[in-house]
Amino acid sequence: QVQLVESGGGLVQAGGSLRLSCAASRNFFTFNTLGWYRQAPGKQRELVAQFTSRGTTNYADSVRGRFTISRDHVKSTVYLQMNSLKPEDTAVYYCGSPPGVWGQGTQVTVSS
């Protein structure tokens, strides 16, 4: 069974930075897509950033230019560098390969 384990969330002031990590239990090439999603209270889960099956990247408009997704094949780890954080970035962030592979989530809270 595939496992994705996130880490790196926390509380930060607006304008600050955080880096999330997602350790995968298997090689990246076995995933169709792999990326970061988030879910704020009362809202649906949404894509933040992902690697596509071709290895290209997609970003949500709301984070483009502030967040960067990267990966380390040797460590089987995907990262999300989040800069210039805003209160509206507050959510539980999930690493996932939809539809059925998800991590447990990590809370990111941005205070104003």
N, C-alpha and C positions, 0 to 999 in steps of 0.2 A: 504494500500500500504506500502510495506517494505521500510524503509529508512536506509541508512548507511551514517554516517557523520564522515568524517575524520578531524583530527587536528594534529598539531605538526610539520608541515613542516617548512622549513626556509633555511637560508644561514649558512653554516658552512665551516670551513677550512678542508682541507684534513687531515685525522687522527682523526677528531673529531667524536662526537656522536650526534644522535638525537633519540627521541622516538616518533613514530606516534601512534595515537589512533583512533579507529573506533568504534563509538557507534551505536549499532543496535537497531531498533525499535521493534524487536521481539526476542523471545528466540532462542539461538544458535541451539538448537536441531531441529528446523524447517528448517535449511539450510542443503543442501547436502554437500557442501564444503564451506569454508569461508576463505578468505586469502587476501594477498597483491599482487598487480600487479604494474607494472610501465611502463611508455611509455616515451621514450626520443624523441626529435625532429627528425622526419624523420624515425623513427623506429616503429615497431609493438609493441603492448602491450605484455608484457611478465610476466610470473609468477615469483614472488620473493619468497614467502613463503605462505603456506596454511595449514589449518587443513582439513584432509580428513573426509569422512563420518564415518570412524572408529575411528576418534579422533587422528590419527597419524599425523605427520607433514612431509611436503615436502619442500625442499629448492632448489633454483636454485644453480647450481655449483658456480656461480660467487659470491654468498653471503654466502655460507655455512661457518660456523666458525666465521663470522663477525656479522650476523644478527640473531635475535632470535624472533620468534613469540610466543605470549602467549595470554591467554584470562582470563577474569573474568566473570564467569557466572552470578554472582549477579548483576553486572553492565551491563551485555550484551555488553561488550567491548572487542575488540581484539587489541592487541598492537604489534608493530614492533620496537624492540630495534635495532638500527643500530650503530655499532661501527666500528672504523677504516675506516671511509668513504673515498671513492676515488672520484676523479672528474668524473669518468665513472658511478658513481651511480646517477649523476644528471638526474632527470626525474620528471614527475608528477606521484605521487604514488596514486593508487586507492585501496580502500577496495572493495571487490566484491565477489559475489557468482554467477559465470557464469552459464548459459549464460546471464541472464537478470537483475541481481541485482547489481548495482554499486553505489558507492558514487560519490561525485562531484570531488574528487581528491585534492591533496595537493602537492604543489611544494617543491621539495628538490633540493637545489643547493649546490654543493661542489666545493669550489674554491681551486686551486692548489697553 
